[in-house]
């Protein structure tokens, strides 16, 4: 069963980076794609939550071996 992971924040110097990932493990019982879409909606909810905390979506990608990942960044306060 696929999983949604919000990774721990990473300090990249000037920014704090968050990643939201949907892994690539298929749901074998998902004949219609409904479970996948539910996971996508949950990942989007997590991204919106981070955006509400001051992050911005800077990149996303998909890879058949790793899944789908959204990358969000927020400038550190001085």
KAVEN-V415528 format. One record per residue. N is the residue number from 1. SS is DSSP state (a for helix, b for strand, c for the rest). BURIAL is I if it has 24 or more other ideal C-beta (glycine too) atoms within 12 Angstrom, else O. D_LAST is the distance of its C-alpha to the last C-alpha in Angstrom with 1 decimal. Layout:
n: {N N}
ss: {SS SS}
burial: {BURIAL BURIAL}
d_last: {D_LAST D_LAST}
This chain:
n: {1 2 3 4 5 6 7 8 9 10 11 12 13 14 15 16 17 18 19 20 21 22 23 24 25 26 27 28 29 30 31 32 33 34 35 36 37 38 39 40 41 42 43 44 45 46 47 48 49 50 51 52 53 54 55 56 57 58 59 60 61 62 63 64 65 66 67 68 69 70 71 72 73 74 75 76 77 78}
ss: {c c c b b b c c c b b c c c b b b b b b b b c c c c c c c c c c c a a a a a a a a a a a a a a a a a a a c c c b b b b b b b b c c c b b b b b b b b b c c c}
burial: {O I O I O I O O O O O O O O O I I I I I I I I O O O O O O O O O O O O I O O I I O I I O O I I O O I O O O O I O O O O O O O O O O O I I I I I I I I O O O O}
d_last: {41.5 38.3 35.1 31.6 28.8 25.1 23.7 21.0 17.4 16.7 13.6 14.3 11.6 9.4 10.9 12.5 16.2 18.9 22.6 25.5 28.9 32.5 34.7 37.9 40.4 42.9 44.2 47.9 49.1 47.1 49.9 48.5 44.8 43.9 42.0 40.0 39.1 38.1 35.8 34.3 33.8 32.1 29.7 29.0 28.4 25.9 24.1 24.3 22.8 19.7 19.6 19.7 16.6 14.7 15.9 18.1 21.2 21.1 24.3 27.4 30.4 33.6 35.7 39.1 38.5 35.0 34.7 32.2 28.4 25.6 22.2 19.2 15.5 12.3 9.1 6.4 3.8 0.0}
